[in-house]
Amino acid sequence: MNRRNRPRVIANFALTVDGKVSTRAHTPSTFTSPRDKRRLLEIRARGDALLVGRTTVAADTMSMRLPDRALQARRRARGQSAQPLRVILSARGNLDPAWKVFQSRGAPRVIFSTFHMPGATRAALAPLCDLHLLDADTIPLEDVLTALRELYGVRTLVCEGGPTLFRQLVELDALDELHLTLAPCLFGGAAAPTLTGTNPAFLATIRPFRLESLRVVADECFLRYRALRR
Ligand SMILES: NC(=O)c1ccc[n+]([C@@H]2O[C@H](COP(=O)([O-])OP(=O)(O)OC[C@H]3O[C@@H](n4cnc5c(N)ncnc54)[C@H](OP(=O)(O)O)[C@@H]3O)[C@@H](O)[C@H]2O)c1
């Protein structure tokens, strides 16, 4: 995807030594340290918007907020809003207005979904967020990125997953920077998702990265990669 039509995209994940991002049951990613959680907020704070897929918002009971006042102050000093826009992607639209993300104060929320979203959910969510509904079974991620850039002025987008969404970013060649936390544990399980999900197919082409930073803190390894464009 042409870089001019989209924000700069940064993704952040934690993975086990065997490359898993969650258990087979897709239970929450609670396998990293408080230091990693802090790092997640620091990376989140870079974005004009935070993008997450519906399963991750639900599984990790996310508020998608940036609660840290010092990070908020740094954003304001850079000319950004105090917190990044909260953006959720869901084809089926089974989003519960009682979720933390809809009940917590913070940045405005934007939902990209389809006409499959139940009418009652639409009515309940309409006062809480900007709803973009498409007459389709799925949403081209390219359109989401363009809309974020053009309608919301998003220049830097942070994606915190999950893997289904991440894989689409990679397939679109729309990923610029990848942050990984390597956690000192093994999950095993062929059915447990890796960074690119549970899709058994290889990517169409190998995606290369350059390692830009590697830091070891206690038992964890913090890595930052830059995507190399073809
Ligand atoms: N270790 C980590 O750093 C990390 C990070 C994030 C997530 N996780 C884990 O990953 C697991 C979730 O994995 P996942 O791959 O299922 O999560 P996901 O990518 O967050 O969610 C997938 C869902 O997002 C929606 N979606 C994604 N792309 C879409 C598109 N183009 N158009 C419309 N809707 C789209 C769909 O929602 P609908 O089904 O509503 O249509 C889809 O089922 C959880 O266990 C979570 O804890 C781990």
The ligand as an ORCA input file, in Angstrom:
! r2SCAN-3c Opt
* xyz 0 1
  N       0.779    -11.209     23.035
  C       0.326    -10.086     22.526
  O       1.046     -9.099     22.458
  C      -1.068    -10.018     21.995
  C      -1.505     -8.856     21.359
  C      -2.812     -8.819     20.877
  C      -3.638     -9.911     21.015
  N      -3.175    -11.004     21.647
  C      -4.050    -12.169     21.804
  O      -4.519    -12.578     20.535
  C      -5.790    -13.195     20.721
  C      -6.758    -12.655     19.684
  O      -6.323    -13.020     18.408
  P      -7.119    -12.646     17.071
  O      -6.205    -12.854     15.951
  O      -8.406    -13.367     17.065
  O      -7.439    -11.118     17.362
  P      -7.790     -9.793     16.598
  O      -6.986     -9.600     15.385
  O      -7.733     -8.756     17.659
  O      -9.329     -9.940     16.268
  C      -9.800    -10.561     15.127
  C     -11.145     -9.966     14.870
  O     -11.011     -8.583     14.519
  C     -11.944     -8.244     13.527
  N     -11.220     -7.956     12.290
  C      -9.899     -8.094     12.027
  N      -9.636     -7.710     10.784
  C     -10.801     -7.298     10.242
  C     -11.189     -6.779      8.972
  N     -10.316     -6.565      7.991
  N     -12.483     -6.495      8.778
  C     -13.380     -6.651      9.751
  N     -13.092     -7.135     10.964
  C     -11.819     -7.453     11.203
  C     -12.835     -9.463     13.348
  O     -13.841     -9.277     14.325
  P     -15.308     -9.940     14.291
  O     -15.099    -11.373     14.645
  O     -16.044     -9.179     15.337
  O     -15.846     -9.761     12.924
  C     -11.894    -10.596     13.713
  O     -12.542    -11.774     14.092
  C      -6.223    -12.913     22.138
  O      -6.031    -14.052     22.914
  C      -5.277    -11.840     22.608
  O      -5.024    -11.936     23.997
  C      -1.912    -11.097     22.118
*
